[in-house]
Amino acid sequence: MQQDHNKLQTDIKVAENRITDLELREKIMLDQINDLLKDKRKVDKLNMELEEEISGGGRKNTEEAQK
């Protein structure tokens, strides 16, 4: 009976440690995802600015050439 109790206690402790490990991994992965999303937003903003410069700059150059 005592052996069964000890085995169950060990199994419970292993399961608790596994849960703790998985929770930590989840937090790390969510932090990485948030960092990637932040970087993506910066790149998207830069792309939009560059597209505006290209399309806007092209119009300005065309208007100046016409003058």
mmCIF file of the N, C-alpha and C atoms, coordinates in Angstrom:
data_MODEL
# 
_entry.id   MODEL 
# 
loop_
_atom_site.group_PDB 
_atom_site.id 
_atom_site.type_symbol 
_atom_site.label_atom_id 
_atom_site.label_alt_id 
_atom_site.label_comp_id 
_atom_site.label_asym_id 
_atom_site.label_entity_id 
_atom_site.label_seq_id 
_atom_site.pdbx_PDB_ins_code 
_atom_site.Cartn_x 
_atom_site.Cartn_y 
_atom_site.Cartn_z 
_atom_site.occupancy 
_atom_site.B_iso_or_equiv 
_atom_site.pdbx_formal_charge 
_atom_site.auth_seq_id 
_atom_site.auth_comp_id 
_atom_site.auth_asym_id 
_atom_site.auth_atom_id 
_atom_site.pdbx_PDB_model_num 
ATOM 1   N N  . MET A 1 1  ? 0.819 -1.189 0.000   1.00 0.00 ? 1  MET A N  1 
ATOM 2   C CA . MET A 1 1  ? 0.000 0.000  0.000   1.00 0.00 ? 1  MET A CA 1 
ATOM 3   C C  . MET A 1 1  ? 0.868 1.261  0.000   1.00 0.00 ? 1  MET A C  1 
ATOM 4   N N  . GLN A 1 2  ? 1.897 1.268  0.839   1.00 0.00 ? 2  GLN A N  1 
ATOM 5   C CA . GLN A 1 2  ? 2.798 2.420  0.913   1.00 0.00 ? 2  GLN A CA 1 
ATOM 6   C C  . GLN A 1 2  ? 3.540 2.607  -0.408  1.00 0.00 ? 2  GLN A C  1 
ATOM 7   N N  . GLN A 1 3  ? 3.919 1.490  -1.051  1.00 0.00 ? 3  GLN A N  1 
ATOM 8   C CA . GLN A 1 3  ? 4.611 1.582  -2.337  1.00 0.00 ? 3  GLN A CA 1 
ATOM 9   C C  . GLN A 1 3  ? 3.701 2.205  -3.390  1.00 0.00 ? 3  GLN A C  1 
ATOM 10  N N  . ASP A 1 4  ? 2.446 1.792  -3.406  1.00 0.00 ? 4  ASP A N  1 
ATOM 11  C CA . ASP A 1 4  ? 1.489 2.366  -4.352  1.00 0.00 ? 4  ASP A CA 1 
ATOM 12  C C  . ASP A 1 4  ? 1.326 3.865  -4.110  1.00 0.00 ? 4  ASP A C  1 
ATOM 13  N N  . HIS A 1 5  ? 1.259 4.227  -2.861  1.00 0.00 ? 5  HIS A N  1 
ATOM 14  C CA . HIS A 1 5  ? 1.121 5.640  -2.504  1.00 0.00 ? 5  HIS A CA 1 
ATOM 15  C C  . HIS A 1 5  ? 2.346 6.434  -2.992  1.00 0.00 ? 5  HIS A C  1 
ATOM 16  N N  . ASN A 1 6  ? 3.530 5.893  -2.751  1.00 0.00 ? 6  ASN A N  1 
ATOM 17  C CA . ASN A 1 6  ? 4.760 6.570  -3.182  1.00 0.00 ? 6  ASN A CA 1 
ATOM 18  C C  . ASN A 1 6  ? 4.828 6.680  -4.698  1.00 0.00 ? 6  ASN A C  1 
ATOM 19  N N  . LYS A 1 7  ? 4.415 5.610  -5.386  1.00 0.00 ? 7  LYS A N  1 
ATOM 20  C CA . LYS A 1 7  ? 4.421 5.646  -6.855  1.00 0.00 ? 7  LYS A CA 1 
ATOM 21  C C  . LYS A 1 7  ? 3.455 6.703  -7.365  1.00 0.00 ? 7  LYS A C  1 
ATOM 22  N N  . LEU A 1 8  ? 2.276 6.782  -6.785  1.00 0.00 ? 8  LEU A N  1 
ATOM 23  C CA . LEU A 1 8  ? 1.305 7.790  -7.194  1.00 0.00 ? 8  LEU A CA 1 
ATOM 24  C C  . LEU A 1 8  ? 1.825 9.204  -6.911  1.00 0.00 ? 8  LEU A C  1 
ATOM 25  N N  . GLN A 1 9  ? 2.456 9.398  -5.781  1.00 0.00 ? 9  GLN A N  1 
ATOM 26  C CA . GLN A 1 9  ? 3.018 10.708 -5.441  1.00 0.00 ? 9  GLN A CA 1 
ATOM 27  C C  . GLN A 1 9  ? 4.088 11.100 -6.461  1.00 0.00 ? 9  GLN A C  1 
ATOM 28  N N  . THR A 1 10 ? 4.917 10.123 -6.835  1.00 0.00 ? 10 THR A N  1 
ATOM 29  C CA . THR A 1 10 ? 5.954 10.376 -7.838  1.00 0.00 ? 10 THR A CA 1 
ATOM 30  C C  . THR A 1 10 ? 5.327 10.729 -9.182  1.00 0.00 ? 10 THR A C  1 
ATOM 31  N N  . ASP A 1 11 ? 4.305 9.984  -9.586  1.00 0.00 ? 11 ASP A N  1 
ATOM 32  C CA . ASP A 1 11 ? 3.622 10.267 -10.847 1.00 0.00 ? 11 ASP A CA 1 
ATOM 33  C C  . ASP A 1 11 ? 2.990 11.656 -10.842 1.00 0.00 ? 11 ASP A C  1 
ATOM 34  N N  . ILE A 1 12 ? 2.400 12.012 -9.722  1.00 0.00 ? 12 ILE A N  1 
ATOM 35  C CA . ILE A 1 12 ? 1.788 13.339 -9.599  1.00 0.00 ? 12 ILE A CA 1 
ATOM 36  C C  . ILE A 1 12 ? 2.844 14.425 -9.710  1.00 0.00 ? 12 ILE A C  1 
ATOM 37  N N  . LYS A 1 13 ? 3.970 14.232 -9.047  1.00 0.00 ? 13 LYS A N  1 
ATOM 38  C CA . LYS A 1 13 ? 5.049 15.228 -9.086  1.00 0.00 ? 13 LYS A CA 1 
ATOM 39  C C  . LYS A 1 13 ? 5.605 15.360 -10.502 1.00 0.00 ? 13 LYS A C  1 
ATOM 40  N N  . VAL A 1 14 ? 5.779 14.253 -11.200 1.00 0.00 ? 14 VAL A N  1 
ATOM 41  C CA . VAL A 1 14 ? 6.258 14.284 -12.584 1.00 0.00 ? 14 VAL A CA 1 
ATOM 42  C C  . VAL A 1 14 ? 5.264 15.037 -13.465 1.00 0.00 ? 14 VAL A C  1 
ATOM 43  N N  . ALA A 1 15 ? 3.970 14.763 -13.283 1.00 0.00 ? 15 ALA A N  1 
ATOM 44  C CA . ALA A 1 15 ? 2.943 15.440 -14.069 1.00 0.00 ? 15 ALA A CA 1 
ATOM 45  C C  . ALA A 1 15 ? 2.931 16.943 -13.778 1.00 0.00 ? 15 ALA A C  1 
ATOM 46  N N  . GLU A 1 16 ? 3.070 17.322 -12.512 1.00 0.00 ? 16 GLU A N  1 
ATOM 47  C CA . GLU A 1 16 ? 3.111 18.742 -12.154 1.00 0.00 ? 16 GLU A CA 1 
ATOM 48  C C  . GLU A 1 16 ? 4.314 19.433 -12.775 1.00 0.00 ? 16 GLU A C  1 
ATOM 49  N N  . ASN A 1 17 ? 5.461 18.765 -12.763 1.00 0.00 ? 17 ASN A N  1 
ATOM 50  C CA . ASN A 1 17 ? 6.660 19.331 -13.383 1.00 0.00 ? 17 ASN A CA 1 
ATOM 51  C C  . ASN A 1 17 ? 6.480 19.481 -14.884 1.00 0.00 ? 17 ASN A C  1 
ATOM 52  N N  . ARG A 1 18 ? 5.829 18.524 -15.489 1.00 0.00 ? 18 ARG A N  1 
ATOM 53  C CA . ARG A 1 18 ? 5.567 18.588 -16.938 1.00 0.00 ? 18 ARG A CA 1 
ATOM 54  C C  . ARG A 1 18 ? 4.634 19.757 -17.258 1.00 0.00 ? 18 ARG A C  1 
ATOM 55  N N  . ILE A 1 19 ? 3.615 19.941 -16.445 1.00 0.00 ? 19 ILE A N  1 
ATOM 56  C CA . ILE A 1 19 ? 2.688 21.066 -16.632 1.00 0.00 ? 19 ILE A CA 1 
ATOM 57  C C  . ILE A 1 19 ? 3.432 22.392 -16.511 1.00 0.00 ? 19 ILE A C  1 
ATOM 58  N N  . THR A 1 20 ? 4.275 22.497 -15.486 1.00 0.00 ? 20 THR A N  1 
ATOM 59  C CA . THR A 1 20 ? 5.063 23.714 -15.291 1.00 0.00 ? 20 THR A CA 1 
ATOM 60  C C  . THR A 1 20 ? 5.962 23.975 -16.496 1.00 0.00 ? 20 THR A C  1 
ATOM 61  N N  . ASP A 1 21 ? 6.598 22.927 -17.001 1.00 0.00 ? 21 ASP A N  1 
ATOM 62  C CA . ASP A 1 21 ? 7.461 23.044 -18.169 1.00 0.00 ? 21 ASP A CA 1 
ATOM 63  C C  . ASP A 1 21 ? 6.667 23.508 -19.388 1.00 0.00 ? 21 ASP A C  1 
ATOM 64  N N  . LEU A 1 22 ? 5.500 22.923 -19.601 1.00 0.00 ? 22 LEU A N  1 
ATOM 65  C CA . LEU A 1 22 ? 4.673 23.296 -20.752 1.00 0.00 ? 22 LEU A CA 1 
ATOM 66  C C  . LEU A 1 22 ? 4.171 24.734 -20.637 1.00 0.00 ? 22 LEU A C  1 
ATOM 67  N N  . GLU A 1 23 ? 3.828 25.163 -19.431 1.00 0.00 ? 23 GLU A N  1 
ATOM 68  C CA . GLU A 1 23 ? 3.385 26.544 -19.235 1.00 0.00 ? 23 GLU A CA 1 
ATOM 69  C C  . GLU A 1 23 ? 4.513 27.523 -19.541 1.00 0.00 ? 23 GLU A C  1 
ATOM 70  N N  . LEU A 1 24 ? 5.721 27.178 -19.132 1.00 0.00 ? 24 LEU A N  1 
ATOM 71  C CA . LEU A 1 24 ? 6.874 28.027 -19.427 1.00 0.00 ? 24 LEU A CA 1 
ATOM 72  C C  . LEU A 1 24 ? 7.134 28.079 -20.926 1.00 0.00 ? 24 LEU A C  1 
ATOM 73  N N  . ARG A 1 25 ? 7.061 26.935 -21.586 1.00 0.00 ? 25 ARG A N  1 
ATOM 74  C CA . ARG A 1 25 ? 7.250 26.905 -23.045 1.00 0.00 ? 25 ARG A CA 1 
ATOM 75  C C  . ARG A 1 25 ? 6.186 27.737 -23.754 1.00 0.00 ? 25 ARG A C  1 
ATOM 76  N N  . GLU A 1 26 ? 4.952 27.650 -23.256 1.00 0.00 ? 26 GLU A N  1 
ATOM 77  C CA . GLU A 1 26 ? 3.866 28.442 -23.848 1.00 0.00 ? 26 GLU A CA 1 
ATOM 78  C C  . GLU A 1 26 ? 4.171 29.935 -23.729 1.00 0.00 ? 26 GLU A C  1 
ATOM 79  N N  . LYS A 1 27 ? 4.619 30.364 -22.553 1.00 0.00 ? 27 LYS A N  1 
ATOM 80  C CA . LYS A 1 27 ? 4.940 31.773 -22.351 1.00 0.00 ? 27 LYS A CA 1 
ATOM 81  C C  . LYS A 1 27 ? 6.059 32.214 -23.284 1.00 0.00 ? 27 LYS A C  1 
ATOM 82  N N  . ILE A 1 28 ? 7.089 31.393 -23.409 1.00 0.00 ? 28 ILE A N  1 
ATOM 83  C CA . ILE A 1 28 ? 8.209 31.726 -24.291 1.00 0.00 ? 28 ILE A CA 1 
ATOM 84  C C  . ILE A 1 28 ? 7.734 31.833 -25.736 1.00 0.00 ? 28 ILE A C  1 
ATOM 85  N N  . MET A 1 29 ? 6.911 30.887 -26.159 1.00 0.00 ? 29 MET A N  1 
ATOM 86  C CA . MET A 1 29 ? 6.419 30.905 -27.538 1.00 0.00 ? 29 MET A CA 1 
ATOM 87  C C  . MET A 1 29 ? 5.521 32.109 -27.796 1.00 0.00 ? 29 MET A C  1 
ATOM 88  N N  . LEU A 1 30 ? 4.678 32.456 -26.831 1.00 0.00 ? 30 LEU A N  1 
ATOM 89  C CA . LEU A 1 30 ? 3.817 33.630 -27.003 1.00 0.00 ? 30 LEU A CA 1 
ATOM 90  C C  . LEU A 1 30 ? 4.652 34.906 -27.078 1.00 0.00 ? 30 LEU A C  1 
ATOM 91  N N  . ASP A 1 31 ? 5.707 34.990 -26.279 1.00 0.00 ? 31 ASP A N  1 
ATOM 92  C CA . ASP A 1 31 ? 6.603 36.144 -26.351 1.00 0.00 ? 31 ASP A CA 1 
ATOM 93  C C  . ASP A 1 31 ? 7.277 36.221 -27.721 1.00 0.00 ? 31 ASP A C  1 
ATOM 94  N N  . GLN A 1 32 ? 7.697 35.071 -28.249 1.00 0.00 ? 32 GLN A N  1 
ATOM 95  C CA . GLN A 1 32 ? 8.322 35.047 -29.567 1.00 0.00 ? 32 GLN A CA 1 
ATOM 96  C C  . GLN A 1 32 ? 7.329 35.462 -30.650 1.00 0.00 ? 32 GLN A C  1 
ATOM 97  N N  . ILE A 1 33 ? 6.102 34.979 -30.549 1.00 0.00 ? 33 ILE A N  1 
ATOM 98  C CA . ILE A 1 33 ? 5.075 35.345 -31.520 1.00 0.00 ? 33 ILE A CA 1 
ATOM 99  C C  . ILE A 1 33 ? 4.814 36.851 -31.468 1.00 0.00 ? 33 ILE A C  1 
ATOM 100 N N  . ASN A 1 34 ? 4.714 37.398 -30.268 1.00 0.00 ? 34 ASN A N  1 
ATOM 101 C CA . ASN A 1 34 ? 4.494 38.840 -30.133 1.00 0.00 ? 34 ASN A CA 1 
ATOM 102 C C  . ASN A 1 34 ? 5.650 39.644 -30.718 1.00 0.00 ? 34 ASN A C  1 
ATOM 103 N N  . ASP A 1 35 ? 6.880 39.193 -30.502 1.00 0.00 ? 35 ASP A N  1 
ATOM 104 C CA . ASP A 1 35 ? 8.044 39.866 -31.078 1.00 0.00 ? 35 ASP A CA 1 
ATOM 105 C C  . ASP A 1 35 ? 8.000 39.810 -32.600 1.00 0.00 ? 35 ASP A C  1 
ATOM 106 N N  . LEU A 1 36 ? 7.636 38.654 -33.140 1.00 0.00 ? 36 LEU A N  1 
ATOM 107 C CA . LEU A 1 36 ? 7.541 38.514 -34.590 1.00 0.00 ? 36 LEU A CA 1 
ATOM 108 C C  . LEU A 1 36 ? 6.446 39.403 -35.167 1.00 0.00 ? 36 LEU A C  1 
ATOM 109 N N  . LEU A 1 37 ? 5.316 39.485 -34.478 1.00 0.00 ? 37 LEU A N  1 
ATOM 110 C CA . LEU A 1 37 ? 4.233 40.348 -34.948 1.00 0.00 ? 37 LEU A CA 1 
ATOM 111 C C  . LEU A 1 37 ? 4.647 41.815 -34.911 1.00 0.00 ? 37 LEU A C  1 
ATOM 112 N N  . LYS A 1 38 ? 5.390 42.194 -33.881 1.00 0.00 ? 38 LYS A N  1 
ATOM 113 C CA . LYS A 1 38 ? 5.878 43.568 -33.787 1.00 0.00 ? 38 LYS A CA 1 
ATOM 114 C C  . LYS A 1 38 ? 6.815 43.867 -34.961 1.00 0.00 ? 38 LYS A C  1 
ATOM 115 N N  . ASP A 1 39 ? 7.723 42.937 -35.243 1.00 0.00 ? 39 ASP A N  1 
ATOM 116 C CA . ASP A 1 39 ? 8.636 43.112 -36.372 1.00 0.00 ? 39 ASP A CA 1 
ATOM 117 C C  . ASP A 1 39 ? 7.873 43.167 -37.690 1.00 0.00 ? 39 ASP A C  1 
ATOM 118 N N  . LYS A 1 40 ? 6.842 42.327 -37.829 1.00 0.00 ? 40 LYS A N  1 
ATOM 119 C CA . LYS A 1 40 ? 6.048 42.315 -39.054 1.00 0.00 ? 40 LYS A CA 1 
ATOM 120 C C  . LYS A 1 40 ? 5.341 43.651 -39.249 1.00 0.00 ? 40 LYS A C  1 
ATOM 121 N N  . ARG A 1 41 ? 4.804 44.214 -38.168 1.00 0.00 ? 41 ARG A N  1 
ATOM 122 C CA . ARG A 1 41 ? 4.129 45.514 -38.272 1.00 0.00 ? 41 ARG A CA 1 
ATOM 123 C C  . ARG A 1 41 ? 5.113 46.590 -38.735 1.00 0.00 ? 41 ARG A C  1 
ATOM 124 N N  . LYS A 1 42 ? 6.342 46.550 -38.223 1.00 0.00 ? 42 LYS A N  1 
ATOM 125 C CA . LYS A 1 42 ? 7.355 47.526 -38.640 1.00 0.00 ? 42 LYS A CA 1 
ATOM 126 C C  . LYS A 1 42 ? 7.665 47.375 -40.125 1.00 0.00 ? 42 LYS A C  1 
ATOM 127 N N  . VAL A 1 43 ? 7.818 46.131 -40.572 1.00 0.00 ? 43 VAL A N  1 
ATOM 128 C CA . VAL A 1 43 ? 8.121 45.879 -41.979 1.00 0.00 ? 43 VAL A CA 1 
ATOM 129 C C  . VAL A 1 43 ? 6.952 46.298 -42.859 1.00 0.00 ? 43 VAL A C  1 
ATOM 130 N N  . ASP A 1 44 ? 5.725 45.989 -42.429 1.00 0.00 ? 44 ASP A N  1 
ATOM 131 C CA . ASP A 1 44 ? 4.543 46.393 -43.192 1.00 0.00 ? 44 ASP A CA 1 
ATOM 132 C C  . ASP A 1 44 ? 4.464 47.908 -43.299 1.00 0.00 ? 44 ASP A C  1 
ATOM 133 N N  . LYS A 1 45 ? 4.747 48.600 -42.209 1.00 0.00 ? 45 LYS A N  1 
ATOM 134 C CA . LYS A 1 45 ? 4.714 50.066 -42.227 1.00 0.00 ? 45 LYS A CA 1 
ATOM 135 C C  . LYS A 1 45 ? 5.769 50.601 -43.182 1.00 0.00 ? 45 LYS A C  1 
ATOM 136 N N  . LEU A 1 46 ? 6.964 50.038 -43.118 1.00 0.00 ? 46 LEU A N  1 
ATOM 137 C CA . LEU A 1 46 ? 8.036 50.469 -44.014 1.00 0.00 ? 46 LEU A CA 1 
ATOM 138 C C  . LEU A 1 46 ? 7.656 50.212 -45.465 1.00 0.00 ? 46 LEU A C  1 
ATOM 139 N N  . ASN A 1 47 ? 7.072 49.056 -45.747 1.00 0.00 ? 47 ASN A N  1 
ATOM 140 C CA . ASN A 1 47 ? 6.639 48.751 -47.115 1.00 0.00 ? 47 ASN A CA 1 
ATOM 141 C C  . ASN A 1 47 ? 5.599 49.745 -47.604 1.00 0.00 ? 47 ASN A C  1 
ATOM 142 N N  . MET A 1 48 ? 4.639 50.091 -46.739 1.00 0.00 ? 48 MET A N  1 
ATOM 143 C CA . MET A 1 48 ? 3.624 51.070 -47.130 1.00 0.00 ? 48 MET A CA 1 
ATOM 144 C C  . MET A 1 48 ? 4.264 52.422 -47.424 1.00 0.00 ? 48 MET A C  1 
ATOM 145 N N  . GLU A 1 49 ? 5.200 52.834 -46.578 1.00 0.00 ? 49 GLU A N  1 
ATOM 146 C CA . GLU A 1 49 ? 5.876 54.111 -46.795 1.00 0.00 ? 49 GLU A CA 1 
ATOM 147 C C  . GLU A 1 49 ? 6.661 54.100 -48.106 1.00 0.00 ? 49 GLU A C  1 
ATOM 148 N N  . LEU A 1 50 ? 7.333 52.989 -48.370 1.00 0.00 ? 50 LEU A N  1 
ATOM 149 C CA . LEU A 1 50 ? 8.099 52.892 -49.617 1.00 0.00 ? 50 LEU A CA 1 
ATOM 150 C C  . LEU A 1 50 ? 7.183 52.888 -50.835 1.00 0.00 ? 50 LEU A C  1 
ATOM 151 N N  . GLU A 1 51 ? 6.050 52.187 -50.732 1.00 0.00 ? 51 GLU A N  1 
ATOM 152 C CA . GLU A 1 51 ? 5.104 52.186 -51.841 1.00 0.00 ? 51 GLU A CA 1 
ATOM 153 C C  . GLU A 1 51 ? 4.543 53.579 -52.090 1.00 0.00 ? 51 GLU A C  1 
ATOM 154 N N  . GLU A 1 52 ? 4.268 54.322 -51.009 1.00 0.00 ? 52 GLU A N  1 
ATOM 155 C CA . GLU A 1 52 ? 3.780 55.692 -51.161 1.00 0.00 ? 52 GLU A CA 1 
ATOM 156 C C  . GLU A 1 52 ? 4.840 56.570 -51.810 1.00 0.00 ? 52 GLU A C  1 
ATOM 157 N N  . GLU A 1 53 ? 6.094 56.403 -51.389 1.00 0.00 ? 53 GLU A N  1 
ATOM 158 C CA . GLU A 1 53 ? 7.179 57.184 -51.990 1.00 0.00 ? 53 GLU A CA 1 
ATOM 159 C C  . GLU A 1 53 ? 7.321 56.864 -53.465 1.00 0.00 ? 53 GLU A C  1 
ATOM 160 N N  . ILE A 1 54 ? 7.244 55.579 -53.781 1.00 0.00 ? 54 ILE A N  1 
ATOM 161 C CA . ILE A 1 54 ? 7.407 55.167 -55.177 1.00 0.00 ? 54 ILE A CA 1 
ATOM 162 C C  . ILE A 1 54 ? 6.259 55.707 -56.026 1.00 0.00 ? 54 ILE A C  1 
ATOM 163 N N  . SER A 1 55 ? 5.036 55.495 -55.570 1.00 0.00 ? 55 SER A N  1 
ATOM 164 C CA . SER A 1 55 ? 3.896 55.940 -56.370 1.00 0.00 ? 55 SER A CA 1 
ATOM 165 C C  . SER A 1 55 ? 3.778 57.465 -56.340 1.00 0.00 ? 55 SER A C  1 
ATOM 166 N N  . GLY A 1 56 ? 3.982 58.075 -55.198 1.00 0.00 ? 56 GLY A N  1 
ATOM 167 C CA . GLY A 1 56 ? 3.921 59.530 -55.094 1.00 0.00 ? 56 GLY A CA 1 
ATOM 168 C C  . GLY A 1 56 ? 5.091 60.192 -55.781 1.00 0.00 ? 56 GLY A C  1 
ATOM 169 N N  . GLY A 1 57 ? 6.261 59.639 -55.591 1.00 0.00 ? 57 GLY A N  1 
ATOM 170 C CA . GLY A 1 57 ? 7.463 60.184 -56.219 1.00 0.00 ? 57 GLY A CA 1 
ATOM 171 C C  . GLY A 1 57 ? 7.402 60.066 -57.725 1.00 0.00 ? 57 GLY A C  1 
ATOM 172 N N  . GLY A 1 58 ? 6.796 59.001 -58.205 1.00 0.00 ? 58 GLY A N  1 
ATOM 173 C CA . GLY A 1 58 ? 6.645 58.827 -59.647 1.00 0.00 ? 58 GLY A CA 1 
ATOM 174 C C  . GLY A 1 58 ? 5.749 59.893 -60.234 1.00 0.00 ? 58 GLY A C  1 
ATOM 175 N N  . ARG A 1 59 ? 4.698 60.271 -59.557 1.00 0.00 ? 59 ARG A N  1 
ATOM 176 C CA . ARG A 1 59 ? 3.792 61.321 -60.031 1.00 0.00 ? 59 ARG A CA 1 
ATOM 177 C C  . ARG A 1 59 ? 4.504 62.671 -60.030 1.00 0.00 ? 59 ARG A C  1 
ATOM 178 N N  . LYS A 1 60 ? 5.239 62.955 -58.962 1.00 0.00 ? 60 LYS A N  1 
ATOM 179 C CA . LYS A 1 60 ? 5.941 64.220 -58.873 1.00 0.00 ? 60 LYS A CA 1 
ATOM 180 C C  . LYS A 1 60 ? 6.967 64.330 -59.998 1.00 0.00 ? 60 LYS A C  1 
ATOM 181 N N  . ASN A 1 61 ? 7.682 63.245 -60.238 1.00 0.00 ? 61 ASN A N  1 
ATOM 182 C CA . ASN A 1 61 ? 8.691 63.271 -61.301 1.00 0.00 ? 61 ASN A CA 1 
ATOM 183 C C  . ASN A 1 61 ? 8.025 63.471 -62.646 1.00 0.00 ? 61 ASN A C  1 
ATOM 184 N N  . THR A 1 62 ? 6.892 62.844 -62.859 1.00 0.00 ? 62 THR A N  1 
ATOM 185 C CA . THR A 1 62 ? 6.175 62.993 -64.130 1.00 0.00 ? 62 THR A CA 1 
ATOM 186 C C  . THR A 1 62 ? 5.687 64.417 -64.294 1.00 0.00 ? 62 THR A C  1 
ATOM 187 N N  . GLU A 1 63 ? 5.134 65.021 -63.238 1.00 0.00 ? 63 GLU A N  1 
ATOM 188 C CA . GLU A 1 63 ? 4.647 66.394 -63.307 1.00 0.00 ? 63 GLU A CA 1 
ATOM 189 C C  . GLU A 1 63 ? 5.788 67.359 -63.572 1.00 0.00 ? 63 GLU A C  1 
ATOM 190 N N  . GLU A 1 64 ? 6.922 67.146 -62.938 1.00 0.00 ? 64 GLU A N  1 
ATOM 191 C CA . GLU A 1 64 ? 8.081 68.021 -63.147 1.00 0.00 ? 64 GLU A CA 1 
ATOM 192 C C  . GLU A 1 64 ? 8.593 67.879 -64.563 1.00 0.00 ? 64 GLU A C  1 
ATOM 193 N N  . ALA A 1 65 ? 8.585 66.672 -65.082 1.00 0.00 ? 65 ALA A N  1 
ATOM 194 C CA . ALA A 1 65 ? 9.049 66.459 -66.452 1.00 0.00 ? 65 ALA A CA 1 
ATOM 195 C C  . ALA A 1 65 ? 8.115 67.146 -67.448 1.00 0.00 ? 65 ALA A C  1 
ATOM 196 N N  . GLN A 1 66 ? 6.831 67.158 -67.164 1.00 0.00 ? 66 GLN A N  1 
ATOM 197 C CA . GLN A 1 66 ? 5.864 67.791 -68.051 1.00 0.00 ? 66 GLN A CA 1 
ATOM 198 C C  . GLN A 1 66 ? 6.054 69.308 -68.073 1.00 0.00 ? 66 GLN A C  1 
ATOM 199 N N  . LYS A 1 67 ? 6.455 69.902 -66.916 1.00 0.00 ? 67 LYS A N  1 
ATOM 200 C CA . LYS A 1 67 ? 6.643 71.331 -66.826 1.00 0.00 ? 67 LYS A CA 1 
ATOM 201 C C  . LYS A 1 67 ? 7.882 71.685 -67.627 1.00 0.00 ? 67 LYS A C  1 
# 
